[in-house]
């Protein structure tokens, strides 16, 4: 892969991570670089790099781009002749795509901190694909999900601060709204 292709790919990934559902444009990229790193880079220079008109980066530019895209500076060069990314395991490539998808999903659910944290934890785990396949197996095994939830619930739910919060909700117990008590139950034996 050529340097220009790598930069275009990184803009695509960055756009996805930022929840844009599209590539980060060159103009958006240079603005974000300045805002987030304090370094300046022109859109025309970035365009020349991507088109191959500038096949080599200065060390300063390489450091700026590596810092912004959060990649190792050594990644920002043309791959050597004869190098084929297909030599990487297809499973690793799939894991990378899955992790990117999970991170993107986490960004979309930033208003739900627990779900966002769960997605990011899964994305950071080395074998995230295996985790999702395990989750499928758990859901397909009758009765396993409720049992696991019951065992893990103390770890999943924050400790309540008051007595009112200690009562389980209908959602937690899996039941409907509690039925109103019959009048004789409330009188506790005072009827004649």
C-alpha positions as CSV (number, residue, x, y, z in Angstrom):
1,X,0.0,0.0,0.0
2,X,1.3,3.4,-0.9
3,X,1.5,6.3,1.5
4,X,-1.3,8.2,-0.2
5,X,-3.6,5.2,0.1
6,X,-2.8,4.9,3.8
7,X,-3.7,8.5,4.4
8,X,-7.0,8.1,2.6
9,X,-7.7,5.0,4.6
10,X,-6.9,6.8,7.9
11,X,-9.3,9.6,6.9
12,X,-12.0,7.0,6.3
13,X,-11.3,5.4,9.7
14,X,-11.2,8.8,11.4
15,X,-14.6,9.8,9.9
16,X,-16.1,6.5,11.1
17,X,-14.7,6.9,14.6
18,X,-16.1,10.5,14.7
19,X,-19.6,9.1,13.8
20,X,-19.7,10.8,10.4
21,X,-20.6,7.7,8.4
22,X,-18.2,9.0,5.7
23,X,-14.5,9.9,5.2
24,X,-13.2,12.9,7.1
25,X,-12.5,15.3,4.2
26,X,-9.1,16.7,3.6
27,X,-10.2,20.1,4.8
28,X,-11.8,18.7,7.9
29,X,-8.6,16.7,8.5
30,X,-6.3,19.8,8.4
31,X,-8.7,21.8,10.6
32,X,-8.8,18.9,13.2
33,X,-5.0,18.5,13.1
34,X,-4.6,22.2,13.9
35,X,-7.3,22.2,16.6
36,X,-6.2,18.9,18.2
37,X,-2.4,19.0,17.8
38,X,-1.7,22.7,17.4
39,X,0.3,21.9,14.2
40,X,-0.5,23.4,10.8
41,X,-0.8,21.4,7.5
42,X,-2.3,22.7,4.3
43,X,-5.1,20.9,2.5
44,X,-3.1,21.2,-0.8
45,X,-0.1,19.5,0.9
46,X,-2.3,16.7,2.2
47,X,-3.8,16.4,-1.3
48,X,-0.3,16.1,-2.9
49,X,0.6,13.4,-0.4
50,X,-2.5,11.4,-1.2
51,X,-2.1,11.8,-4.9
52,X,1.5,10.6,-4.8
53,X,2.9,13.9,-6.0
54,X,4.8,14.0,-2.7
55,X,5.8,10.4,-2.1
56,X,7.9,11.2,1.0
57,X,7.1,13.1,4.2
58,X,9.3,15.3,6.2
59,X,9.9,13.9,9.7
60,X,7.9,16.8,11.1
61,X,4.9,16.0,8.9
62,X,5.1,12.3,9.6
63,X,5.1,13.0,13.4
64,X,2.1,15.3,13.1
65,X,0.1,12.8,11.0
66,X,1.1,9.9,13.2
67,X,0.0,11.8,16.3
68,X,-3.3,12.9,14.8
69,X,-4.2,9.5,13.4
70,X,-2.7,7.7,16.4
71,X,-0.5,5.4,14.4
72,X,3.2,4.5,14.6
73,X,5.2,6.9,12.4
74,X,6.8,3.9,10.7
75,X,3.3,3.1,9.2
76,X,3.4,6.4,7.2
77,X,5.7,5.2,4.4
78,X,5.1,3.2,1.2
79,X,5.1,-0.6,1.9
80,X,8.2,-2.3,0.6
81,X,8.2,-4.0,-2.8
82,X,6.7,-7.4,-2.6
83,X,4.9,-6.7,0.7
84,X,1.3,-8.0,0.7
85,X,-1.1,-7.2,3.5
86,X,-2.9,-10.5,2.6
87,X,-0.1,-12.2,4.3
88,X,-1.7,-11.1,7.5
89,X,-4.3,-13.5,8.9
90,X,-7.7,-13.0,7.4
91,X,-9.0,-13.4,10.9
92,X,-6.8,-10.5,12.2
93,X,-8.1,-8.3,9.4
94,X,-11.7,-9.3,10.3
95,X,-10.9,-8.6,14.0
96,X,-9.6,-5.1,13.0
97,X,-12.8,-4.3,11.1
98,X,-14.9,-5.6,13.9
99,X,-13.0,-3.6,16.5
100,X,-13.4,-0.4,14.3
101,X,-17.1,-1.1,14.0
102,X,-17.4,-1.5,17.8
103,X,-15.5,1.7,18.5
104,X,-17.8,3.5,16.0
105,X,-20.8,2.1,17.8
106,X,-19.5,3.2,21.1
107,X,-19.2,6.7,19.8
108,X,-22.8,6.6,18.7
109,X,-23.9,5.5,22.2
110,X,-21.9,8.0,24.1
111,X,-25.1,9.1,26.0
112,X,-25.3,5.6,27.4
113,X,-22.0,5.4,29.4
114,X,-22.5,1.7,30.4
115,X,-23.1,0.6,26.8
116,X,-20.3,2.7,25.5
117,X,-17.9,1.3,28.0
118,X,-19.0,-2.3,27.2
119,X,-18.5,-1.7,23.4
120,X,-15.0,-0.2,24.0
121,X,-14.1,-3.0,26.3
122,X,-15.1,-5.5,23.7
123,X,-13.2,-3.6,21.0
124,X,-10.0,-3.6,23.1
125,X,-10.2,-7.3,23.8
126,X,-7.8,-9.2,21.4
127,X,-10.4,-11.8,20.4
128,X,-13.6,-9.6,20.1
129,X,-15.1,-11.9,17.4
130,X,-14.8,-14.9,19.7
131,X,-16.6,-12.8,22.4
132,X,-19.6,-12.1,20.1
133,X,-19.8,-15.7,19.1
134,X,-19.8,-16.7,22.7
135,X,-22.6,-14.2,23.4
136,X,-24.6,-15.8,20.5
137,X,-24.1,-19.2,22.1
138,X,-25.3,-17.9,25.5
139,X,-28.4,-16.4,24.0
140,X,-29.2,-19.6,22.1
141,X,-28.9,-21.8,25.2
142,X,-32.3,-21.8,27.0
143,X,-32.2,-20.3,30.5
144,X,-28.5,-19.5,30.4
145,X,-28.8,-15.7,30.0
146,X,-31.2,-15.3,33.0
147,X,-28.9,-17.4,35.2
148,X,-25.8,-15.5,34.2
149,X,-27.5,-12.2,34.7
150,X,-28.5,-13.3,38.2
151,X,-25.0,-14.3,39.1
152,X,-23.4,-11.2,37.5
153,X,-26.0,-8.7,38.5
154,X,-24.2,-7.4,41.6
155,X,-21.2,-6.6,39.4
156,X,-23.3,-5.0,36.7
157,X,-25.6,-2.7,38.8
158,X,-24.4,0.2,41.0
159,X,-25.2,-0.2,44.7
160,X,-28.4,1.7,45.6
161,X,-28.0,4.6,48.0
162,X,-31.4,4.5,49.6
163,X,-34.1,2.0,50.5
164,X,-36.4,3.0,47.8
165,X,-33.8,2.3,45.1
166,X,-33.2,-1.2,46.7
167,X,-36.5,-2.6,45.5
168,X,-36.0,-4.3,42.1
169,X,-37.9,-2.8,39.2
170,X,-40.3,-4.8,37.1
171,X,-37.6,-4.8,34.4
172,X,-35.0,-6.2,36.7
173,X,-37.2,-9.0,38.0
174,X,-38.7,-9.7,34.5
175,X,-42.2,-9.3,35.9
176,X,-45.0,-6.9,35.1
177,X,-46.3,-4.1,37.2
178,X,-47.3,-5.5,40.7
179,X,-51.0,-6.1,41.0
180,X,-52.9,-4.1,43.5
181,X,-53.5,-6.0,46.7
182,X,-57.0,-7.1,47.6
183,X,-58.7,-5.2,50.3
184,X,-58.7,-8.1,52.7
185,X,-54.9,-8.4,52.4
186,X,-54.5,-4.8,53.5
187,X,-56.7,-5.1,56.6
188,X,-54.4,-7.9,58.1
189,X,-57.2,-9.8,59.7
190,X,-59.3,-6.9,61.1
191,X,-62.4,-8.0,59.2
192,X,-65.2,-9.7,61.2
